[in-house]
Amino acid sequence: MNTWKAIVHNGVWKQNTLLAQLLGLCPLLAVSTTLVNAVSLGLATILVMMLANLAISALRSLIPYEIRIPVFVLVIAALVTVVDLAFNAFLHDLYLVLGIFIPLIVTNCIVLARVEAFAAKNSLAASTLDGLAMGVGFLWVIGLIGGIREIIGQGTLFSGIEMIFPGLSGLQILPADYPGFLIMVLPPGAFFTLGLLIAGRNWLEARAAARARRQAGGATTVTVAT
């Protein structure tokens, strides 16, 4: 149980791909202009990471070490092709908006890094959970950044939801005459927002470390007094 908790904690928070490892910045800059776009790409990435970790973990004993990277890329490319075709078939309007960034999941350092560092060395269950946790970590950060950028940049939220659920429409969060904040719509807005989230994470980590030191100091004092 502790192993599963550690895998989830590492993926969602401790080794978060965007906040800690700073991987996957290319889709972050381009796609996180709205919440719907960001979450859609995040879900596609989760699916690819889970299936890629599962496939590589199952085949790891059959893959020669010398050619492991080309084989990993081939497996990831096959899975991304399936996801790309599924988006084109069932979510065509959204597929047109996301454009090249679905196929570019193949070159996303997040996917290949987890396949190489974890799935190639661990069991099926652990590898699948690691892919899910890392994907969820990527999803919540890119989704949060997309929501913040959309609200500040355009004054809306869930813009484009009709591409997924016909009949629904986005929300106008700020007044209709809100002029927008251009820099938040452009790639620098993603950098600024990510920087603030990283600063917030570092602050929380520093607080947790300070609390742990105080508790350890208190325990040592009690032991000495006893």
N, C-alpha and C positions, 0 to 999 in steps of 0.2 A: 504493500500500500504506500509506503514511504517513497518507493521508487517511482510509482505513478504520479504521486504528488510532486516530486522533484521535476519530473519531465514536464508536467503541466506548468509549474511555476517558472521553470526556465524559459519555456516557449512564450508564455503570456507576458511575463514581466522581467525576470532576471536577465535573460539573454534575448530580449525582444529585438527582432530583426531591424526595426527602424530606430528605436530609442537607444539601444545599447550597441548594436553592431553596425548601424547606419548602412544597411543593405537595402536594395530595392528602391533607391531614390529616384530612378528614372520614371517608373510609373507613378510614384508619389507626386512628382512635380507636374506631370501631364494630366493625370486622370482625377486627382482629388479636387477638382473645381466644384463638384457638387457631391452631396452625400450619396445619391443613387449611383452615380458613376463609380465612386470610390468603393462602396460596399459590393457592387457587382463584380468589379475586378478582384476584390478581396476574396469573395466566395469562389470565384474561378481559381484563384491561387490556392486556396485551401484544398479544393478538390484535387488539383494536380499534385500538391505536396503529399497528401494522404496516399493517393494511388501510386505515386512514384516511390515513396518510402516502402510501401507494401510490396511492390514489384521487385525492387532492388533487394530488399531483405529476403524475399523468397528465392531469388536467383543468385545471391551473393556467393554461394559455394560453387556455382557453375561459371562465374565470370573470371577469366584470368586477370591477375593483378595488373599486368602490363597494359591491358586495353580497357581497363575499367572505366576511365573517363569517357571515351567514345561510346561505350555501351550505355553508360548512365545518360549521356546526352540523347542517344537514340531512343531510349525508353521514355525520357521526359518529352521529347519531340512528338512521339506517337500519342502520348496522353494529351498533350496540348492540342494536337490536331483534332482529336475527338471532341475536346471542349470547344474549340474554335468552330467546328462544324455544327455542334449542338446550339451554340449561340446564334449562328447564322440561320439555322433552321427554325428555332423556337422563339428567339428574341432578336429578330432581324434589325429592328430600329436601334436597339441598344448596341447591337453588334456594329452598326455603322458608326455610332458615337465613339465606342471604345477603340475601333479601328485596329491599328497595328499592335496595340498593347496586349491583346490576348495572345497572338503568336509569339510576342516577345517574352512571354513567361518562360519560354525555353531557355533564354539567356539570363534569366533572373538569377542572380547569385544566391538568393535565399534557397531556391529549390536544389540547385546542384550542391550547395554547401551542406545541407542537411542529409542529402543522399550519401555524400562522401564521408561526412563526419559521424553520422549516426546509423543510418539504415544499413550501410554496408557492414556493420559490426554488431548489430543487435537483432533481437527476435522480431517476428512479425507483429505481435501485439504492441511491443514497445515502440517499434518504428512507426507504425500507423498512428499511435497516440502522439508521438513526437511531431509527425507531419501535421496532425490536427492542431496541436498546441502552438506550433510555430506559425501556422496559417491564421489561427485566431489572434495571435499577437499582432501579426501584420494587419489583419482585418480591423481590429478595434482602433488601432492608431490611424490608419489611412481613412477609416470611416469618420473618426472624430475630427481629423484635419479637414476632410471634405465638408462636414457639417459646419465647422467654424468658418471656413472660407466662403461657403455659400451664403451663410447668414450675413456676414460682414460685407462680402463682396457684392451680393445681389439683393439681399434682404429677403430671401426665400429659403425654404427648406423642403426637401423631397421633390425638387424640380426634376421633371423627367420620369416620375414614377409611373406615368401613363404608358411608358414604353414596356413596362413589366406587367402592370395591372391596368388594362384598358378601362376607362371610366373614372379612374381616380385622378386627382390633380394635386399639385404641390401646394404648400402653404405659403402665404404672404406673411412673414414674421414681422418685418418692419413696415412702416407706412408705404402706401403705393407710390408716393412721390419721392421715395428714397433714391438718391442719385447713384448709389453704389460706391464702392471703394475699389478702384481699378487695380491697385497693387495686389489685393487679395485674390483677384481672379487670375493674375499672372503668376508664373512660377516663383518669383520672389516671395509671394504670399505664403506658399507652401514652406519655404525655407524659414521664414519668420515664425510661423506657427509651430513647425517641428522643433525649432530652437527653444521656444517657450515650453513645449512639452518635455523636452530633454532636461531643461533646467528644473522643471517641476519634479520629474522623476529623481534627479540627483538630490534635490532637497529632501524628498521623502526617504531616500536611501540613507542620507546623512543623519536624519532624525532617528531612523531605526537603528543605525549603528551606535549613535550616542546613547539611545535608550538601553541597548544591549550592554554597553560598557558600564552604565550606571548600575544596572542589575547585577552584572558580574562583580563590580566593586562592592556593592552591598552584601552579596553572598560571601565574598572574601572576608569582609569585616566581621560578619556574624560568626564565621568559622574560627577566626583568630580569637574573638572574644570568648567563644566557647572553650 
